[in-house]
Amino acid sequence: STLKITLNGDPFEIAEPVTLSGLLRLLEVDPRGIALEHNLVVVKRSVYDSTTVREGDQVEIVNLVGGG
């Protein structure tokens, strides 16, 4: 059985509850270049390891772009 979440506005399935850090590893996303929102709350990088993504959660990953 899989868990259904919303990732960047689209349906996405994961095998089991996973931390935000685990989700980023699964997606091969470098946490240093992104901002992450979990259930409409911007999450600090320091709690990625302790925040669990569960059935029905919403996750938004935004790439940060530098420049002038």
Backbone as CSV, one residue per row, in Angstrom:
resi,resn,N_x,N_y,N_z,CA_x,CA_y,CA_z,C_x,C_y,C_z
1,SER,0.836,-1.184,0.000,0.000,0.000,0.000,0.882,1.249,0.000
2,THR,0.453,2.272,-0.687,1.240,3.498,-0.772,0.486,4.646,-0.112
3,LEU,1.234,5.690,0.204,0.639,6.897,0.765,0.535,7.937,-0.338
4,LYS,-0.584,8.614,-0.374,-0.792,9.659,-1.372,-0.557,11.017,-0.722
5,ILE,0.333,11.802,-1.328,0.592,13.161,-0.886,0.449,14.080,-2.089
6,THR,0.519,15.378,-1.846,0.560,16.350,-2.933,1.949,16.959,-2.931
7,LEU,2.653,16.840,-4.038,4.016,17.353,-4.176,4.020,18.405,-5.270
8,ASN,4.307,19.636,-4.883,4.311,20.760,-5.829,3.010,20.830,-6.637
9,GLY,1.888,20.593,-5.945,0.574,20.719,-6.566,0.080,19.502,-7.317
10,ASP,0.906,18.453,-7.409,0.526,17.249,-8.144,0.443,16.039,-7.222
11,PRO,-0.455,15.097,-7.524,-0.511,13.858,-6.738,0.826,13.116,-6.825
12,PHE,1.252,12.541,-5.714,2.508,11.804,-5.658,2.341,10.692,-4.646
13,GLU,2.935,9.535,-4.920,2.821,8.402,-4.005,4.180,8.039,-3.441
14,ILE,4.192,7.725,-2.139,5.399,7.240,-1.476,5.056,5.909,-0.814
15,ALA,6.073,5.087,-0.598,5.851,3.732,-0.095,5.431,3.709,1.370
16,GLU,5.911,4.681,2.148,5.655,4.681,3.594,5.905,6.087,4.125
17,PRO,5.475,6.359,5.354,5.804,7.667,5.929,7.318,7.879,5.898
18,VAL,7.729,9.096,5.586,9.142,9.404,5.430,9.367,10.814,5.977
19,THR,10.571,11.082,6.449,10.877,12.445,6.883,11.057,13.335,5.655
20,LEU,11.042,14.636,5.881,11.306,15.553,4.776,12.685,15.296,4.187
21,SER,13.678,15.019,5.029,15.022,14.696,4.531,14.990,13.453,3.653
22,GLY,14.253,12.442,4.094,14.134,11.217,3.318,13.447,11.441,1.987
23,LEU,12.437,12.298,1.972,11.747,12.615,0.721,12.692,13.323,-0.243
24,LEU,13.484,14.259,0.263,14.444,14.956,-0.593,15.467,13.990,-1.172
25,ARG,15.926,13.025,-0.352,16.869,12.011,-0.859,16.209,11.166,-1.943
26,LEU,14.967,10.767,-1.700,14.218,9.974,-2.676,14.099,10.714,-4.008
27,LEU,13.887,12.020,-3.937,13.726,12.840,-5.139,15.053,13.338,-5.702
28,GLU,16.146,13.015,-5.001,17.493,13.456,-5.380,17.574,14.982,-5.471
29,VAL,17.038,15.646,-4.446,17.045,17.102,-4.356,18.040,17.521,-3.276
30,ASP,18.937,18.429,-3.610,19.910,18.959,-2.660,19.207,19.973,-1.757
31,PRO,19.153,19.720,-0.447,18.427,20.627,0.444,19.050,22.015,0.572
32,ARG,20.277,22.181,0.131,20.940,23.477,0.277,20.393,24.529,-0.676
33,GLY,19.773,24.137,-1.769,19.336,25.101,-2.764,17.828,25.278,-2.850
34,ILE,17.110,24.884,-1.788,15.649,24.927,-1.865,15.041,25.555,-0.615
35,ALA,13.794,25.935,-0.739,12.933,26.236,0.403,11.844,25.173,0.383
36,LEU,11.390,24.759,1.556,10.441,23.664,1.639,9.248,24.075,2.493
37,GLU,8.066,23.794,1.970,6.820,24.079,2.688,6.097,22.750,2.922
38,HIS,5.672,22.527,4.162,4.965,21.303,4.525,3.625,21.699,5.125
39,ASN,2.544,21.308,4.482,1.192,21.658,4.930,1.040,23.161,5.171
40,LEU,1.494,23.937,4.185,1.358,25.393,4.143,2.253,26.142,5.128
41,VAL,3.212,25.454,5.746,4.139,26.081,6.685,5.560,25.925,6.146
42,VAL,6.291,27.037,6.045,7.688,26.964,5.626,8.475,26.286,6.750
43,VAL,9.281,25.293,6.389,9.994,24.471,7.368,11.473,24.833,7.364
44,LYS,12.041,25.000,8.561,13.477,25.256,8.678,14.240,23.973,8.393
45,ARG,15.381,24.109,7.750,16.198,22.953,7.393,16.557,22.116,8.632
46,SER,16.688,22.758,9.779,17.094,22.061,10.999,16.075,21.019,11.472
47,VAL,14.840,21.080,10.980,13.839,20.096,11.405,13.413,19.144,10.277
48,TYR,14.108,19.165,9.147,13.791,18.231,8.064,13.871,16.773,8.540
49,ASP,14.854,16.463,9.403,15.036,15.083,9.873,13.943,14.638,10.838
50,SER,13.261,15.576,11.472,12.268,15.209,12.483,10.828,15.481,12.047
51,THR,10.635,15.932,10.824,9.292,16.211,10.312,8.886,15.088,9.357
52,THR,7.806,14.404,9.683,7.368,13.242,8.903,6.257,13.619,7.925
53,VAL,6.394,13.124,6.708,5.369,13.297,5.680,4.434,12.099,5.761
54,ARG,3.139,12.386,5.885,2.143,11.331,6.045,1.048,11.453,4.978
55,GLU,0.175,10.465,4.942,-0.944,10.430,4.008,-1.664,11.778,3.967
56,GLY,-1.888,12.293,2.756,-2.654,13.514,2.568,-1.884,14.809,2.744
57,ASP,-0.612,14.735,3.154,0.178,15.947,3.360,0.460,16.660,2.043
58,GLN,0.741,17.955,2.161,1.124,18.766,1.011,2.563,19.223,1.202
59,VAL,3.386,19.015,0.186,4.781,19.436,0.213,5.059,20.271,-1.026
60,GLU,5.644,21.432,-0.816,6.076,22.297,-1.921,7.585,22.472,-1.803
61,ILE,8.289,22.224,-2.889,9.737,22.414,-2.942,10.013,23.518,-3.941
62,VAL,10.671,24.579,-3.487,10.943,25.729,-4.331,12.443,25.882,-4.475
63,ASN,12.924,25.896,-5.707,14.348,26.122,-5.957,14.670,27.600,-5.770
64,LEU,15.725,27.864,-5.020,16.164,29.229,-4.815,17.114,29.622,-5.929
65,VAL,16.907,30.799,-6.486,17.721,31.264,-7.597,18.349,32.593,-7.209
66,GLY,19.668,32.672,-7.317,20.361,33.922,-7.044,20.505,34.733,-8.305
67,GLY,20.843,35.969,-8.122,21.049,36.805,-9.297,20.707,38.252,-8.998
68,GLY,20.802,39.043,-10.025,20.568,40.460,-9.784,19.561,41.071,-10.683
